[in-house]
Amino acid sequence: MGSISCCLLLALALLSLRAAAARKCDLQGLWRNELGSNMTLSALDAAGTFSGSYHTTVAATNKQILVSPLQGAQQHPSTKGQPTFGFTVQWQFADSTTAFVGQCFVDRHGKETLETMWLLREEVPSRRDAWKATR
């Protein structure tokens, strides 16, 4: 009896590892970050591009924050299923654009997480002020 239950546990463990390995990130849908901002992404087209909208809760402005459009692209899906991607957001309430790059990860429980970095460029009145325009 002991060897049967041991084999059964081993088989279940191997099946769950195989299922975790088969999971792939899907960028389409609603994403929220720890600060309460959210974005909605469309399905990838055949070229790997997508569009969507971004609603930030964090902004250095006194203006009303508006939902802003985004455009992006994902690398061709790899066998590991944890692709890199990039997108830009054209802010509708500020004279700035942000570029995001990142990678989608799937943990062993199937939870998808986006790890990103961003670079924001705001409009300045002259080239002389360009040094302070990027964050």
C-alpha positions as CSV (number, residue, x, y, z in Angstrom):
1,M,0.0,0.0,0.0
2,G,2.8,2.4,0.9
3,S,4.5,2.0,-2.5
4,I,1.3,2.6,-4.4
5,S,0.5,5.8,-2.5
6,C,4.1,7.0,-3.1
7,C,3.8,6.3,-6.8
8,L,0.5,8.1,-6.9
9,L,2.0,11.2,-5.2
10,L,4.9,11.1,-7.6
11,A,2.6,10.8,-10.6
12,L,0.5,13.8,-9.3
13,A,3.6,15.9,-8.8
14,L,4.8,15.1,-12.3
15,L,1.4,16.0,-13.8
16,S,1.3,19.3,-12.0
17,L,4.8,20.2,-13.1
18,R,3.9,19.3,-16.7
19,A,0.7,21.5,-16.4
20,A,2.7,24.4,-15.0
21,A,5.2,24.1,-17.9
22,A,2.4,24.1,-20.4
23,R,1.0,27.4,-19.1
24,K,1.7,30.4,-21.2
25,C,1.2,34.1,-20.6
26,D,-1.7,35.7,-22.4
27,L,-1.5,39.5,-22.4
28,Q,-5.1,40.0,-23.4
29,G,-7.4,41.2,-20.7
30,L,-7.5,43.5,-17.6
31,W,-4.3,44.0,-15.6
32,R,-4.0,45.9,-12.3
33,N,-0.9,47.0,-10.5
34,E,-0.2,47.5,-6.8
35,L,-0.9,51.2,-7.0
36,G,-4.4,50.7,-8.4
37,S,-3.7,51.6,-12.0
38,N,-5.2,49.4,-14.6
39,M,-4.9,48.6,-18.3
40,T,-6.9,46.6,-20.7
41,L,-5.2,44.9,-23.6
42,S,-6.7,43.5,-26.8
43,A,-5.9,40.1,-28.3
44,L,-2.6,39.9,-30.2
45,D,-2.9,40.1,-34.0
46,A,-1.0,37.8,-36.4
47,A,2.0,40.2,-36.2
48,G,2.1,40.2,-32.4
49,T,0.8,43.7,-32.0
50,F,-2.0,44.8,-29.6
51,S,-3.8,47.9,-28.5
52,G,-5.7,48.9,-25.4
53,S,-6.1,51.6,-22.7
54,Y,-4.3,52.6,-19.5
55,H,-5.9,54.3,-16.5
56,T,-3.2,55.5,-14.1
57,T,-3.8,56.4,-10.5
58,V,-0.4,58.1,-10.2
59,A,0.3,61.3,-12.0
60,A,2.2,64.6,-11.4
61,T,-0.6,66.8,-12.5
62,N,-3.5,68.8,-11.2
63,K,-5.5,67.9,-14.3
64,Q,-8.2,65.3,-14.3
65,I,-6.7,61.9,-15.1
66,L,-8.2,60.4,-18.2
67,V,-8.0,56.9,-19.7
68,S,-5.3,56.9,-22.3
69,P,-4.7,54.7,-25.4
70,L,-1.8,52.4,-25.7
71,Q,-0.1,50.5,-28.6
72,G,2.3,47.6,-28.2
73,A,4.0,44.5,-29.5
74,Q,4.9,41.1,-28.0
75,Q,7.8,39.0,-29.1
76,H,6.8,35.8,-30.9
77,P,5.7,33.3,-28.3
78,S,8.6,31.2,-27.0
79,T,8.3,27.5,-26.0
80,K,8.6,28.7,-22.4
81,G,5.6,30.9,-22.8
82,Q,6.9,33.9,-20.8
83,P,7.3,36.5,-23.6
84,T,8.8,40.0,-23.6
85,F,6.7,42.9,-24.8
86,G,6.7,46.7,-25.1
87,F,4.0,49.4,-25.4
88,T,3.6,53.1,-25.4
89,V,0.9,55.2,-23.7
90,Q,-0.1,58.5,-25.1
91,W,-1.4,60.3,-22.0
92,Q,-4.7,62.2,-22.7
93,F,-4.3,64.6,-19.8
94,A,-0.6,65.6,-20.1
95,D,1.9,66.5,-22.7
96,S,3.9,63.3,-22.3
97,T,4.3,59.7,-23.5
98,T,5.5,56.7,-21.6
99,A,7.3,53.6,-23.0
100,F,7.0,50.4,-21.1
101,V,9.0,47.2,-21.6
102,G,8.6,44.0,-19.7
103,Q,8.1,40.3,-19.5
104,C,5.1,38.2,-18.6
105,F,5.7,35.4,-16.1
106,V,3.5,32.4,-15.0
107,D,4.1,30.9,-11.6
108,R,3.5,27.3,-10.7
109,H,-0.1,28.0,-9.7
110,G,-0.9,29.6,-13.1
111,K,-0.8,33.2,-11.8
112,E,0.3,35.6,-14.5
113,T,2.5,38.6,-13.5
114,L,3.8,41.4,-15.7
115,E,7.3,42.8,-14.7
116,T,7.8,46.1,-16.4
117,M,10.1,49.2,-16.5
118,W,9.0,52.5,-17.9
119,L,10.5,55.7,-19.3
120,L,8.3,58.9,-19.4
121,R,9.1,61.8,-21.7
122,E,7.3,65.1,-21.3
123,E,7.2,68.0,-23.6
124,V,9.6,70.9,-22.7
125,P,9.7,74.4,-24.3
126,S,13.2,74.1,-25.8
127,R,16.0,71.8,-26.5
128,R,17.9,73.5,-23.7
129,D,15.4,72.0,-21.2
130,A,15.6,68.5,-22.7
131,W,17.8,67.2,-19.8
132,K,14.8,67.5,-17.4
133,A,12.2,66.0,-19.7
134,T,12.8,62.3,-19.1
135,R,12.0,60.3,-16.0
